[in-house]
Amino acid sequence: MKINVIGGGAIGLLIAAKLGRYHDVRLMTRTRDQSEMIAGNGLHVGDEVITVDTLPSAEWQALKQADVWIFCVKQYDLHQIWEKLKPYAKAPAVFLQNGMDHTDFLQKADFDYPIIVGSVEHGAIRIDSHTVAHTGQAVIRLADLAGNYAGVLVKQLHKPDFPFLLEQDWHVMLGTKLIANAVINPLTAIYQVENGKLLERPAFEKLALLLCEEAADALGLEVEQQWANVRRIIQATKANLSSMYRDIQAGRQTEIESISGYVRKHAKQAVPYTDFVYYSILGLTKQQERTNL
């Protein structure tokens, strides 16, 4: 298959590398420097070095037509990039973002090709512009948002060492991941702890449960089932630092708007604990911005 991967962050690098072993992959990066580094050195994942075509986002019009486009950019960059590429893609498009903001505008968009949304459960950390650490082997789940193509794509992309699974209900799939993110990310970032501490300290565990209850209610999902899933993820990633914690440490923009912000936007009643973590992360981000001036 010919695959265009949009975004050179941790997930974009991982997917471009893993799919590049079997498919013709072209990766679009934010900067020319990153594109040139990948072109000269290949993509490094552990002991593997995979060669893929690259180009910087400034040259997006040079993207070749593909059998599928995979968007791996952050939520806060997605809308602008999608508006630019939407008329040009003309092929099934896959969106692998945290949060669910993108589902709101994608359902309103005017296009006639399949739209697939996904949930990435792999752990990945970008080490440098052309190196990614695959820190957790898991799966990528895909579901149809518009059209009926996810099942075909799963069969085309699935490999035993990099599996893809088909999900029938995109809302349950993305909602389940969003709830886990809405609990784990802000709490670990605010209190500067590893994921596992959320279950080791009773006060943190109580806050985690309250956040889970608010998010599950906002999304119309069953609380007990979602809390069991959140606990499972915390236990499986207990030594990890959440992406939001790492973003704040590095002074980067967080995805709080597309995670806790989405819960707030879709809540049918007051969500005081979600409000607290939402504004706390905004405050920490502004504080970090002032520190870097």
Secondary structure, 3 states (H helix, E strand, C coil): CEEEEECCCHHHHHHHHHHHCCCEEEEEECCHHHHHHHHHHCEEECCEEECCEEEEHHHHHHCCCCCEEEECCCHHHHHHHHHHHHHHHCCCEEECCCCCHHHHHHCCCCCCCCEEEEEECCEEEEEECCEEEEEECCCEEEEEEECCCHHHHHHHHCECCECEEECCCHHHHHHHHHHHHHHHHHHHHHHCCCCCHHHHCHHHHHHHHHHHHHHHHHHCCCHHHHHHHHHHHHHHCCCCCCHHHHHHHCCCCCCHHHHHHHHHHHCCCCCHHHHHHHHHHHHHHHHHHHHCC
